[in-house]
Amino acid sequence: MKEDQNDSVRRLLREAVAPVGDGEPRRDLWPKMQARLRSSEIQERTAVPWYDWALAAAVAAVALFVPVSIPVLLYYL
């Protein structure tokens, strides 16, 4: 690239990207994050559904009754 092309690319980038500022948030976000983590909505979303437990039981049963399948199961993990 030529020097005048570098300058035009720099100018276009400065126009396209807004300045970040000082980079610090205007307020402390940690208390809000703690409240959100304690909320029941988050706990409901992190609960494991019944079909995940059923799938885990099926995989364990297959591994127990067909031990040859263990390397295949480990390969797909």
N, C-alpha and C positions, 0 to 999 in steps of 0.2 A: 504494500500500500504506500501511496505517496503521502507526504506530509499534509497536503491540503485535504486529502481524504481522511486522514486521522483526525484533523480538526473538525471536519464536518460530522464524523461519527461521534466524537466527543460532544459536540453541540447537540446533536439529535438525542443522545443518551441523557444529557442534562435536562432537556425539554421533556422527555418521556417519563423519567423517574422523578417522583416528588422527593424533596429533601426530607430526611428522616428526623431532623431536629437533634435534640441532645440525647435521644435514645432511652431516656428514663420515663417510666409511666407517670401519669399525673397523680396517681394515688396508689396506695398499697393494695395489691390484689390478693395477698395471701389470706386474709380473713374471709373474703368472699369465697375463695376456693375451699377453705375448710368447711364453711357452712354448706357449700354444695356437696362436698363429699359426705357430710353427715346426713344429708337429706334422704328421705325414704325413696325418692325417685331413683337415685343412683343405686341404692341397695336392691331395689326391685330389678333394675336392668342387669345387675351383676349376678343375680340368682341363676343357678344352673337349671335349665328346663328338664323335665322328666325324660324326654326322648334322648338327651345326651347321656343320661345314666343308662338308659336301655341300650344305646349303641355301645357304650363302654362295657356293659355286661355281655353283649353279644360277642364283642371282640375277645373278651377274656374267656368266654366259653369256647370259642373257636380255637384259641391258643391252648386251652386245657385239653380239648378232645382231639385236636389235630396238631400235635407239636411241630410237625413239619412246616406248618404255616407261619411259625414265629419269625424266621428270617425274612419272609415276604412282608409280614406286618412291620417289622423293623425297617425294611427298605423303604416303605412308603411313609414312614414317619419323617 
